Amino acid sequence: MQFGLCNAAATFQRFIDEVLRNLPFVFAFVDDILVASSSPEEHLQHLQILFTRLQQYGLSLKPSKCIFGVTSIKFLGFKVSESGIEPLSDRVDCILNFPQPTTLTQLRRFLGLFNFYRRFVPKAAHLLAPLNKFLEGIKNFKKSKKSFL
């Protein structure tokens, strides 16, 4: 597939989904593949099944980019382990130490950063309601200003 095509990522994701169909222990996002296993022995079995499937479709892995047999890993912005999914501590520090926004762009940047991890914050919608209401007011102000011009 050529680089730069507007739908290349979606097409590749559909292909990977087809390749990994009916492998419930495999999770893939584009070219990142996660294999979840309960034990080292099971992990080896899962890897053998995965490698066989990839070979059937003519796909190969780059060993230098692979990490095998770990109990926790950073995956798509989260720490994934046998205890579940957690936010990355360095990203949480970024949110906690984010300077007070002084512009709309900075506020939107903060909200984007915060919203990525909102599932880990109890009552996140309630906490962010004043900021979102403020942004909604800005949008409405701009719309009403245009209607008077």
N, C-alpha and C positions, 0 to 999 in steps of 0.2 A: 504494500500500500504506500502511495506517495505521501510525503510529508506536506503539510500545508493545506490539505483538503479540509473544507469546513466541517465535514461530517466524519472525518477519519477516526476520531476518538470514540464516537458512538458506534461506528461500524466495528471497530476493533473490540469494544466492550461486548457487543452482541456475539462476536466470534468466540471470545474467551468464555462467555456464559454458556455457549453451545458446547465448547470443549469440556468444560467442567460440570456439565449437567449430570445430575444424580450422584454427585460426590458431596454429601452433606457436611463433610469435615473440611471442605475447602471454601474459602471466601476470597473473592478476587475483585479488584478495582483496577481496571485497565491492565497495567503490567505488574501490579503488586498482588502477589498470591500469598494467602495465609492458610496454613494447615493447622487445625486445632485437634489435638490428641490428648487422651487421658493418661497415657503412660509412654515411656520411651519405646517399648516394644510396639505398641499401637502406632506410634509416630512413624517408625520404620515401615510398617505395613502401609500406612497412609501415603508415605512418600513413594513407595514402590508403585502403588496404584496410580498416583499422580504422574510419576515419570513415564509409566507405560502409556497413559492417556495422552500426555504431551507428545510422546514419540509417535503415536498413531496419527496425530494431526501434523506431524512434521515440525513440531516446535522444539526449541532447545532453551536451556537456561544458561545464564552466564554465572559460573560458580563464584566469581569474585563479588557478585551482588547478592548472593544467597546467604541466609543465616539459618542454620539448622539446629534443632534440639534445644531451644531456649525455653525457659518457663515464662518469660515476659518479653514483650517487644513493642517498639513504637510502630504504630500502624495507622496511617491516615490521620495523624494529629492526636492520637490517643495512645495510652499505655494499655495494652491488652495482656492479661495474665489469667491464670486459673481462677483468680478471685473476681474477675470481671473486667469492665472497661473503666478507666479513670482518665481524667484530664492530665496532660503533661505538666509537671510541676513548673517548668520554666515558662510555659504559656500562662499558667495561673499567676505567677509572679508578674508577668507583663500586665495582666489585667489589674492586679492589686496595686501596682506601682505606676499605672497609667497616669500621666499628668492631667490635671483638671482641664477639660476641653475649653478652649476659648473661641473656637470657630465652629461653624456647622460641619465642616469637613472633619475636624478632629472628633466631634461628637459622633458623627456617623462611623468613623473609624473605630471608636471605642465600642459602639453598639455592635458593630460587626464582629469584633474580637470577643465581646461578651456573649453574644448570641450563639457563637460556635459551641460554647460550653454550657449553655443555659439549662440543659437537662440535668446538670449536677447541682444547680442552685435552686433550693426550695423557694417557691413563690417568686420566681424570676420575673414573670409578667407583671406582678404587683410592684416589684421593686423598680422595674423599668418604665412603668406607666407614665410617670411625670415627664421623663425624657421623650418618650414617644408622643405624648400629648403636645409637648413643646414643638417637636418636629412637625406634627400635623398642623399646628397653628401657623407655622412658618409657610407651609404649603398653601393653606387656605388664604393667608395674607397675600401671597404672591398671586393667587388666582383672582382674588377680589381686586387687587391693585390693577391687574391687566384689564379687568372688565370696566374700570373707570377711565382708562386711557383711550 
